[in-house]
Amino acid sequence: MSSLGELVAGVAHEINNPVNFINGNISHAETYVRDLLEMLQLYQKVYPEPPPEVEELAEEIELDYLIEDLPKLVSSMKEGVSRICQILLSLRNFSRQDRGNMSQVNVHDCLDSTLLILQHRLKDTAPHGGIQIIKEYGNLPEIYCYPGQLNQVFINLLGNAIDAIEESRTAMPDAQTKPQIRIRTEKLNANRVVIRIADNGIGMNEEVRSQLFDAFFTTKPMGKGTGLGLSICHQIITQKHRGSLQCQSEPGKGTEFIIELPMGTGERS
């Protein structure tokens, strides 16, 4: 997880400089395009009958369409650069590394950054379509935690939710239910917050659920999982953060993980 954080931070840093250059200049380009089009339209008004070679070139390049479409094109580029800037911010949030001390962070930023990392597994892919993410974020204060380790928990739980949905698709390829992951957060009381991550995947029986946090226990085929992910998540939440991690599930009805975390540095479960 540390190596992943360092990789993400390095990629974000390398992309950041050219994106900032583009972002700083695109507003000027937008102004230049607008001024040039105004000048062109003024020429057309003053000289309504241009020479044949000018008229021929105007037809060749579809000048009327160009005048209409160019501002839209620049506007789309501006929106695209803005989106890249938002993604880079999320990547930097995800890549924050623990320095041995707890930090005060926004849980929703951590969740959004993790979803960004997993986006390639959530987007629409034939023949099933993508996984819908439903966010029901409550009004949470910032909490003290180890951000990198909390990101590790989120990426593991969300990754398992995606696996469960994909397994359900394989077992029931004709099912009409839209695959979903629901993330709900709320302030539980004056001292604690709760984060719920629920999927409508294949679910599990009580025998499997009761062993879920045991080291090396896994239901995945050989080479697909070590059985350490959920065990480590449980240790991070209960030992490092003095919170709790529970799982509720039924076969065919999906799975919900419930994380409770203290808001301060000194509270114990």
Secondary structure by P-SEA (a helix, b strand, c coil): caaaaaaaaaaaaaaaaaaaaaaacaaaaaaaaaaaaaaaaaaaaacccccaaaaaaaaaaaaaaaaacaaaaaaaaaaaaaaaaaaaaaaaaaacccccbbbbbcaaaaaaaaaaaacccccccccccbbbbbbbcccccccccaaaaaaaaaaaaaaaaaaaaaaaaaaccccccccbbbbbbbbccccbbbbbbbbccccccaaaaaaccccccccccccccccaaaaaaaaaacccccbbbbbbbcccbbbbbbbbbbccccccc
